[in-house]
């Protein structure tokens, strides 16, 4: 039987020291953030607002004075970074944060309009998943595939015609910002809540890139904290409407979770502090690297999509699976397998991400080398040594000096 610690050490040596990760759904934390995950907070939890058998409501546990202060600090920084009226770090995942958003905005029988999975929308919001548990009717926002975005005029008309309770933006395949002004106006006309799942672009939003949903009219925002945002696996929930925020918070305890994992909350707070200090530079570099990598891949004959739109405004690049098959004889899973054998990690669904490699200090100058390695690896060349060489030249950036 393999030794557990040997397996973890091997994983870390490979993922943190040899491979170049280009998956848009992952990132890497600073050492202080990782250390907080292993702090004494990992043993502890609180039970706020729980029934106390001796009478009254309050925290059922003692010894939480610092735990409570850690959570309050993190929420304060989150409100500042995202310009939101309310913030909670309690959701254990982006999925649960999205559940809270749906639950806070809607009642059973309400209609929600969102981005279809065929247009990159999150599968968890599709009929049969989260909406089914909450008894919600699902409609889809009109989408323009040529611009890979919600069609704002057609979507506004659909909102006016369908009268949803909630309009929810956000997607797993997200390249370009939404026109929130048009959608906000339509939501106001029918009394709908405007929500935003920022799981993929949270780190860019923290740095003032992509867009600023809480400033542009969004009522509720949910997100995971481990994609373009370089934190631990977890969730965050933001609101500009206190009534909806309070409803969401009432929906947490003993409904979707009890222990919020305060070591994770402390770690997320550390990353929020890093984003407050360095987020603007980080987010700007992520987008610049995405554009540069897409351009260099395109020059190398790799089938990147949306060249006429500048390729992307986010941490993601999308490629055409049919053209990949025609040019390289590879399906997306076979492409991902071939690259992984060379130390280049991408997902198997048609995306390439620059968020982690940027967090590791990569700049536009590195993207030409990375693009060349991707193309050559896809053609079957052995580039493992060159991948390790590029990786050895990278060092974690956008963090406080040790």
VEXDREN-2710 file (C-alpha; in Angstrom, 1 decimal):
% VEXDREN-2710
k/r/px/py/pz
1/UNK/0.0/0.0/0.0
2/UNK/1.3/3.5/-0.9
3/UNK/2.2/5.8/2.0
4/UNK/-0.3/8.6/2.4
5/UNK/2.3/11.2/3.1
6/UNK/4.5/10.1/0.2
7/UNK/1.5/10.5/-2.1
8/UNK/0.8/14.0/-0.9
9/UNK/4.4/15.0/-1.1
10/UNK/4.6/13.6/-4.7
11/UNK/1.4/15.6/-5.6
12/UNK/2.8/18.8/-4.2
13/UNK/6.2/18.3/-5.9
14/UNK/4.5/17.9/-9.2
15/UNK/1.7/20.4/-9.0
16/UNK/3.6/23.1/-7.2
17/UNK/7.1/22.6/-8.6
18/UNK/6.9/20.9/-12.1
19/UNK/3.6/21.3/-13.8
20/UNK/2.1/24.5/-15.3
21/UNK/-1.6/24.7/-14.4
22/UNK/-3.8/26.3/-17.0
23/UNK/-7.2/25.3/-15.7
24/UNK/-9.6/28.2/-15.2
25/UNK/-11.2/26.5/-12.2
26/UNK/-8.2/26.3/-10.0
27/UNK/-5.6/28.6/-8.3
28/UNK/-2.9/28.6/-5.7
29/UNK/-2.8/30.2/-2.3
30/UNK/-0.1/32.1/-0.5
31/UNK/1.8/30.3/2.4
32/UNK/0.0/32.5/5.1
33/UNK/-3.4/31.5/3.7
34/UNK/-2.4/27.8/3.6
35/UNK/-1.0/28.0/7.1
36/UNK/-4.4/29.3/8.4
37/UNK/-6.1/26.2/7.1
38/UNK/-3.9/24.1/9.4
39/UNK/-4.3/26.5/12.4
40/UNK/-6.2/25.6/15.7
41/UNK/-9.3/27.0/14.0
42/UNK/-9.5/23.7/12.1
43/UNK/-10.5/22.0/15.4
44/UNK/-13.1/24.6/16.4
45/UNK/-16.5/25.8/15.5
46/UNK/-19.3/28.0/16.8
47/UNK/-23.1/27.6/16.9
48/UNK/-24.3/31.2/16.6
49/UNK/-28.0/32.0/17.0
50/UNK/-28.7/28.5/18.2
51/UNK/-31.3/27.6/20.8
52/UNK/-29.7/27.6/24.3
53/UNK/-31.5/25.1/26.6
54/UNK/-30.9/27.4/29.6
55/UNK/-33.1/30.0/27.8
56/UNK/-32.8/32.5/25.0
57/UNK/-30.9/32.7/21.8
58/UNK/-27.2/33.1/21.5
59/UNK/-24.0/31.2/20.7
60/UNK/-24.3/27.7/22.1
61/UNK/-20.5/27.3/22.4
62/UNK/-17.9/29.3/24.4
63/UNK/-14.3/30.1/23.5
64/UNK/-15.2/31.8/20.3
65/UNK/-14.1/35.4/20.9
66/UNK/-11.3/35.2/18.4
67/UNK/-13.2/33.1/15.9
68/UNK/-16.0/35.7/15.8
69/UNK/-13.4/38.5/15.4
70/UNK/-11.8/36.6/12.5
71/UNK/-15.1/36.2/10.7
72/UNK/-16.0/39.9/11.3
73/UNK/-12.6/41.0/9.9
74/UNK/-13.1/38.9/6.8
75/UNK/-16.6/40.2/6.2
76/UNK/-15.4/43.8/6.6
77/UNK/-12.7/43.3/4.0
78/UNK/-15.1/41.6/1.7
79/UNK/-17.5/44.5/1.8
80/UNK/-14.7/46.9/1.1
81/UNK/-13.1/44.9/-1.8
82/UNK/-16.4/44.2/-3.5
83/UNK/-18.2/47.5/-2.6
84/UNK/-21.2/45.6/-1.2
85/UNK/-23.5/46.5/1.7
86/UNK/-23.4/43.0/3.2
87/UNK/-21.0/40.0/3.0
88/UNK/-20.8/36.5/4.4
89/UNK/-18.0/34.0/4.2
90/UNK/-20.1/31.2/5.7
91/UNK/-21.1/29.2/2.6
92/UNK/-18.9/26.1/2.3
93/UNK/-18.8/26.3/-1.5
94/UNK/-19.9/28.3/-4.4
95/UNK/-22.6/25.8/-5.0
96/UNK/-24.1/26.4/-1.6
97/UNK/-23.7/30.1/-2.0
98/UNK/-25.7/29.8/-5.2
99/UNK/-28.4/27.8/-3.3
100/UNK/-28.6/30.6/-0.8
101/UNK/-29.0/33.2/-3.6
102/UNK/-31.9/31.3/-5.1
103/UNK/-33.5/30.7/-1.7
104/UNK/-33.1/34.3/-0.6
105/UNK/-34.6/35.7/-3.8
106/UNK/-37.4/33.2/-4.5
107/UNK/-40.4/31.4/-3.1
108/UNK/-41.7/28.1/-4.4
109/UNK/-43.4/28.5/-7.7
110/UNK/-41.4/31.6/-8.7
111/UNK/-39.7/31.9/-12.1
112/UNK/-35.9/32.4/-12.5
113/UNK/-34.3/33.4/-15.8
114/UNK/-30.6/32.4/-16.3
115/UNK/-27.9/31.4/-18.8
116/UNK/-28.5/28.0/-20.3
117/UNK/-25.8/25.3/-19.9
118/UNK/-25.4/25.1/-23.7
119/UNK/-24.2/28.7/-23.5
120/UNK/-21.8/28.0/-20.7
121/UNK/-24.3/28.4/-17.8
122/UNK/-23.7/26.5/-14.6
123/UNK/-25.1/23.0/-14.7
124/UNK/-26.3/23.2/-11.1
125/UNK/-28.9/25.9/-12.0
126/UNK/-30.4/23.7/-14.7
127/UNK/-33.9/22.2/-14.3
128/UNK/-33.6/19.0/-12.2
129/UNK/-30.9/20.4/-9.9
130/UNK/-31.0/23.3/-7.4
131/UNK/-34.2/24.9/-8.9
132/UNK/-36.0/21.5/-8.4
133/UNK/-35.2/21.4/-4.7
134/UNK/-36.6/24.9/-4.3
135/UNK/-39.7/24.4/-6.5
136/UNK/-38.7/27.0/-9.1
137/UNK/-39.6/27.3/-12.7
138/UNK/-36.6/27.9/-15.0
139/UNK/-36.5/30.1/-18.2
140/UNK/-33.4/31.0/-20.2
141/UNK/-32.0/34.4/-21.1
142/UNK/-31.7/35.1/-24.9
143/UNK/-28.0/34.6/-25.8
144/UNK/-26.0/35.8/-28.8
145/UNK/-23.5/33.0/-29.6
146/UNK/-21.5/35.3/-32.0
147/UNK/-20.6/37.6/-29.2
148/UNK/-20.8/34.9/-26.5
149/UNK/-22.9/37.0/-24.3
150/UNK/-26.5/37.5/-23.1
151/UNK/-28.3/39.6/-25.7
152/UNK/-29.2/42.6/-23.5
153/UNK/-32.1/44.0/-25.5
154/UNK/-33.7/40.7/-26.2
155/UNK/-33.1/39.7/-22.6
156/UNK/-34.7/42.9/-21.3
157/UNK/-37.8/42.2/-23.5
158/UNK/-38.0/38.6/-22.2
159/UNK/-37.8/39.8/-18.6
160/UNK/-40.7/42.3/-19.3
161/UNK/-42.7/39.5/-20.9
162/UNK/-42.0/36.7/-18.4
163/UNK/-42.0/38.5/-15.1
164/UNK/-39.4/36.4/-13.3
165/UNK/-38.8/36.8/-9.6
166/UNK/-35.0/36.4/-10.2
167/UNK/-32.7/37.1/-13.1
168/UNK/-29.4/35.3/-12.5
169/UNK/-26.2/36.0/-14.5
170/UNK/-22.9/34.2/-14.5
171/UNK/-21.5/31.1/-16.2
172/UNK/-18.8/28.5/-16.2
173/UNK/-17.7/29.5/-19.7
174/UNK/-17.5/33.3/-19.2
175/UNK/-15.4/35.5/-21.5
176/UNK/-17.1/38.9/-21.6
177/UNK/-18.8/41.3/-19.1
178/UNK/-22.6/41.6/-19.1
179/UNK/-24.6/44.7/-19.9
180/UNK/-26.0/45.1/-16.5
181/UNK/-27.6/48.5/-17.2
182/UNK/-30.2/47.0/-19.5
183/UNK/-31.0/44.1/-17.3
184/UNK/-31.2/46.2/-14.2
185/UNK/-33.8/48.5/-15.8
186/UNK/-35.9/45.5/-16.9
187/UNK/-35.7/44.0/-13.4
188/UNK/-36.9/47.2/-11.9
189/UNK/-39.8/47.4/-14.3
190/UNK/-41.1/44.0/-13.1
191/UNK/-39.9/43.9/-9.5
192/UNK/-37.3/41.2/-10.1
193/UNK/-34.1/40.6/-8.1
194/UNK/-30.9/40.8/-10.2
195/UNK/-28.4/38.1/-9.1
196/UNK/-24.9/37.3/-10.3
197/UNK/-22.9/34.1/-9.8
198/UNK/-19.3/35.3/-10.0
199/UNK/-17.6/32.1/-9.2
200/UNK/-15.2/32.2/-12.2
201/UNK/-14.5/36.0/-12.3
202/UNK/-14.5/36.8/-8.5
203/UNK/-10.7/37.4/-8.5
204/UNK/-11.0/39.8/-11.5
205/UNK/-13.9/41.6/-9.8
206/UNK/-11.9/42.0/-6.6
207/UNK/-9.2/43.7/-8.7
208/UNK/-11.6/46.0/-10.5
209/UNK/-11.4/44.2/-13.8
210/UNK/-14.1/42.5/-15.9
211/UNK/-16.9/44.4/-14.2
212/UNK/-18.1/45.6/-10.7
213/UNK/-21.4/43.9/-10.2
214/UNK/-22.2/45.4/-6.8
215/UNK/-21.6/48.9/-8.2
216/UNK/-23.5/48.2/-11.4
217/UNK/-26.8/47.3/-9.9
218/UNK/-26.7/43.7/-8.8
219/UNK/-28.7/42.8/-5.7
220/UNK/-27.2/39.5/-4.7
221/UNK/-23.9/37.8/-5.6
222/UNK/-22.7/34.3/-4.9
223/UNK/-19.3/32.8/-5.8
224/UNK/-16.7/30.1/-5.1
225/UNK/-13.4/31.3/-3.8
226/UNK/-10.9/29.2/-5.6
227/UNK/-10.9/30.0/-9.3
228/UNK/-9.7/33.4/-10.5
229/UNK/-9.9/34.3/-6.8
230/UNK/-6.9/32.6/-5.3
231/UNK/-8.4/31.3/-2.1
232/UNK/-9.3/28.0/-0.5
233/UNK/-12.2/25.9/-1.7
234/UNK/-15.3/27.7/-0.3
235/UNK/-18.0/30.2/-1.0
236/UNK/-18.9/33.8/-0.5
237/UNK/-22.3/35.6/-0.5
238/UNK/-22.7/39.4/-1.1
239/UNK/-25.8/41.6/-1.0
240/UNK/-26.8/45.2/-1.5
241/UNK/-30.3/44.4/-0.1
242/UNK/-30.3/43.8/3.6
243/UNK/-33.7/42.1/3.6
244/UNK/-32.5/39.5/1.1
245/UNK/-29.2/39.1/2.9
246/UNK/-31.0/38.4/6.2
247/UNK/-33.3/35.9/4.5
248/UNK/-30.2/34.1/3.1
249/UNK/-28.5/34.0/6.5
250/UNK/-31.6/32.5/8.1
251/UNK/-31.5/29.8/5.5
252/UNK/-28.0/28.6/6.5
253/UNK/-28.0/27.2/10.1
254/UNK/-29.4/23.7/10.3
255/UNK/-30.8/24.0/6.8
256/UNK/-27.7/23.7/4.5
257/UNK/-24.9/23.7/7.1
258/UNK/-24.0/24.2/10.7
259/UNK/-20.2/24.4/10.9
260/UNK/-18.8/27.0/8.5
261/UNK/-15.2/25.8/8.9
262/UNK/-13.6/28.9/10.5
263/UNK/-10.1/27.8/9.4
264/UNK/-11.4/28.2/5.8
265/UNK/-12.9/31.6/6.7
266/UNK/-9.6/32.8/8.2
267/UNK/-7.8/31.6/5.0
268/UNK/-10.3/33.4/2.8
269/UNK/-9.9/36.6/4.9
270/UNK/-6.1/36.4/4.3
271/UNK/-6.7/36.2/0.5
272/UNK/-9.1/39.1/0.7
273/UNK/-6.4/41.2/2.4
274/UNK/-4.0/40.2/-0.4
275/UNK/-6.6/41.2/-3.0
276/UNK/-7.3/44.5/-1.2
277/UNK/-3.5/45.2/-1.5
278/UNK/-2.6/43.6/-4.8
279/UNK/-5.8/42.6/-6.6
280/UNK/-5.8/45.4/-9.1
281/UNK/-2.3/44.5/-10.4
282/UNK/-3.2/40.7/-10.3
283/UNK/-6.5/41.1/-12.2
284/UNK/-5.1/43.4/-14.8
285/UNK/-2.2/40.9/-15.5
286/UNK/-4.6/37.9/-15.7
287/UNK/-6.6/39.6/-18.5
288/UNK/-3.5/40.8/-20.3
289/UNK/-2.0/37.2/-20.1
290/UNK/-5.3/35.7/-21.4
291/UNK/-5.3/38.0/-24.4
292/UNK/-1.6/37.4/-25.1
293/UNK/-1.8/33.6/-24.7
294/UNK/-4.9/33.5/-27.0
295/UNK/-3.1/35.7/-29.6
296/UNK/0.1/33.6/-29.6
297/UNK/-1.9/30.3/-29.7
298/UNK/-3.8/31.7/-32.7
299/UNK/-0.6/32.6/-34.4
300/UNK/0.6/29.0/-33.8
301/UNK/-2.4/27.6/-35.6
302/UNK/-4.3/26.6/-32.5
303/UNK/-8.1/27.0/-32.9
304/UNK/-8.8/29.8/-30.4
305/UNK/-12.3/31.3/-30.6
306/UNK/-13.5/35.0/-30.8
307/UNK/-10.5/36.6/-32.3
308/UNK/-12.7/39.4/-33.7
309/UNK/-13.8/40.3/-30.2
310/UNK/-10.3/40.3/-28.8
311/UNK/-10.5/36.7/-27.7
312/UNK/-11.5/37.3/-24.0
313/UNK/-11.8/39.9/-21.2
314/UNK/-11.5/37.3/-18.5
315/UNK/-9.2/34.6/-17.2
316/UNK/-10.5/32.1/-19.8
317/UNK/-9.7/31.3/-23.4
318/UNK/-12.1/29.1/-25.4
319/UNK/-11.1/26.9/-28.4
320/UNK/-13.1/25.2/-31.1
321/UNK/-13.3/21.4/-30.5
322/UNK/-14.1/20.7/-34.2
323/UNK/-11.2/22.7/-35.4
324/UNK/-9.0/21.0/-32.8
325/UNK/-10.0/17.6/-34.2
326/UNK/-9.3/18.8/-37.8
327/UNK/-6.0/20.4/-37.0
328/UNK/-4.5/18.1/-34.4
329/UNK/-6.6/14.9/-34.5
330/UNK/-7.6/15.3/-30.9
331/UNK/-10.8/15.6/-28.9
332/UNK/-10.7/17.9/-25.9
333/UNK/-10.2/15.0/-23.5
334/UNK/-7.4/13.5/-25.6
335/UNK/-5.9/17.0/-25.9
336/UNK/-6.0/17.4/-22.1
337/UNK/-4.4/13.9/-21.6
338/UNK/-1.6/14.7/-24.1
339/UNK/-0.8/18.0/-22.4
340/UNK/-0.9/16.5/-18.9
341/UNK/1.7/13.9/-20.0
342/UNK/3.9/16.9/-20.7
343/UNK/3.3/18.7/-17.5
344/UNK/0.7/21.2/-18.9
345/UNK/-2.6/20.9/-17.2
346/UNK/-5.9/22.0/-18.9
347/UNK/-9.5/20.8/-18.4
348/UNK/-11.2/18.5/-20.9
349/UNK/-14.1/20.8/-21.8
350/UNK/-12.6/23.4/-24.2
351/UNK/-11.1/26.1/-21.9
352/UNK/-7.6/27.3/-21.0
353/UNK/-7.1/29.6/-18.0
354/UNK/-4.4/32.1/-17.0
355/UNK/-5.3/32.7/-13.4
356/UNK/-3.0/30.3/-11.6
357/UNK/0.0/30.9/-13.9
358/UNK/-0.5/34.6/-13.3
359/UNK/-0.6/34.1/-9.6
360/UNK/2.7/32.3/-10.0
361/UNK/4.2/35.5/-11.5
362/UNK/3.8/34.8/-15.2
363/UNK/3.6/37.9/-17.5
364/UNK/2.8/38.5/-21.1
365/UNK/6.4/37.6/-21.9
366/UNK/5.9/34.1/-20.6
367/UNK/2.7/33.6/-22.7
368/UNK/4.6/33.2/-26.0
369/UNK/6.6/30.4/-24.5
370/UNK/3.5/28.7/-23.0
371/UNK/1.6/29.0/-26.2
372/UNK/4.5/27.4/-28.1
373/UNK/4.7/24.5/-25.6
374/UNK/0.9/23.9/-25.9
375/UNK/1.0/23.7/-29.7
376/UNK/4.1/21.5/-29.8
377/UNK/2.7/19.2/-27.1
378/UNK/-0.6/18.9/-28.9
379/UNK/1.4/17.9/-32.0
380/UNK/3.1/15.1/-30.1
381/UNK/6.5/16.6/-29.2
382/UNK/8.2/15.9/-25.9
383/UNK/8.4/19.3/-24.1
384/UNK/8.6/18.1/-20.5
385/UNK/12.0/19.6/-19.9
386/UNK/11.0/23.0/-21.3
387/UNK/7.9/23.0/-19.2
388/UNK/9.9/22.3/-16.0
389/UNK/12.3/25.1/-17.0
390/UNK/9.5/27.6/-17.5
391/UNK/7.9/26.5/-14.2
392/UNK/11.2/26.8/-12.3
393/UNK/11.3/30.5/-13.4
394/UNK/8.0/31.3/-11.8
395/UNK/7.5/32.5/-8.2
396/UNK/4.3/33.2/-6.3
397/UNK/3.3/36.9/-6.7
398/UNK/0.8/39.4/-5.5
399/UNK/1.4/38.4/-1.8
400/UNK/2.8/40.3/1.2
401/UNK/6.5/40.0/1.7
402/UNK/7.4/37.1/4.0
END
